[in-house]
Amino acid sequence: MLDKRDDLKARNFPSAKEEAVTAQPPSLYAGPESAYRLAFTDNKFLLREELRPVRMQLELLKPELIQQEQGIESTIVIFGSARIPAPDEAAAALEVARASGDALVLKRAEVAMAMSRYYAEAQRFAELVTQASATLETPLYVVTGGGPGIMEAGNRGAHECGGKSIGLNIVLPHEQAPNPYITPELCFQFHYFGLRKMHFLMRSIALVAFPGGFGTLDELFEALTLIQTGKCRRRPILLFGREFWSRLVNFELLIETGMISPGDVNLFRYVETAEEAWELLRGEYGFDGAPAKGSFADDV
């Protein structure tokens, strides 16, 4: 027998989903030139230039609502180059380069082999985060840009130890197909760089930057700027590889010329290994019962 109390919560109107399924246009108005179809099912209409604000709102809401539904509250973001290969791939390419007899090709392969250690560290770091997350009251999820290289390593580390991870892909003319290790229900695609970067930061409790190019620098320095100016709360920022970062950015010159304050270099820390990075975060937040020695322990 039906429970009459269900009537108290019954919808008074059909849902948009129901209407989208049932509202098929009559044959006279089914052609591509017809304006008859529902506005929210009309891709041609939604892609009009004037609808950009609506598309931006959708791009903000879709990842937000899905992550809420998945219970994702705290994330650790991994930034880094799409061009850093896995160690086994780098080793195979090095063997081919040695056989080629081309000095330039060999030099590039040797550099790629050296840089591949960062892929291994990113994979190991994501594994440590994901394994520890299983014991935390507030789980932590790794977030990457969803592409190859360091991004792949981050998603792979979480995937191979049985955890979920997030990929925030961006539509690009090249190289940005999603890597195969992202949790499918957490693999998102963005048109707008600004909204993608906003989602990187919205749930993050730490940002970990591996060596990278323009994209990595863009993401890192936007985060540093937002924290330096007080536009978002402070959180740990870890730079993997002191030698790489200190050669790439002359922070001392910025201080000497008055472009930044001396204390601004305390917004980030250098680390060399996955274990060092995780131990630093454990100490800052008091994860796994570690004594909290930082200012972030109340944040999660």
Number of C-alpha atoms within 10 A of each C-alpha: 3 6 6 8 8 8 10 7 8 8 8 7 8 8 9 12 10 10 13 14 9 9 11 13 14 10 7 7 13 13 12 9 7 10 14 15 19 15 12 11 14 12 11 10 15 15 12 10 9 10 11 12 10 12 17 15 11 12 19 18 12 11 20 16 11 14 16 10 9 11 11 16 16 18 23 22 24 25 26 32 24 22 19 27 25 22 18 11 13 21 18 12 20 21 13 14 19 15 10 11 10 10 11 10 15 19 14 14 21 19 13 21 22 15 18 23 17 27 26 19 22 30 24 20 25 30 25 19 24 24 18 16 18 12 12 13 10 14 18 25 24 26 30 26 32 29 26 24 21 32 31 28 32 34 33 25 28 28 20 14 13 12 21 22 28 27 27 22 21 19 13 10 6 6 11 15 14 20 19 15 23 28 17 12 14 17 21 21 18 18 14 14 12 11 14 20 17 13 16 23 18 13 19 19 22 19 24 22 25 28 23 20 12 10 13 19 17 13 19 20 11 13 21 21 13 13 16 17 9 10 10 14 11 17 19 22 21 21 22 24 16 14 10 13 17 13 9 10 10 10 16 14 11 15 15 11 9 10 11 15 13 13 9 14 14 10 15 15 15 18 19 16 17 21 14 14 21 18 15 18 24 21 19 20 23 19 20 13 10 13 13 16 14 15 13 18 16 10 10 15
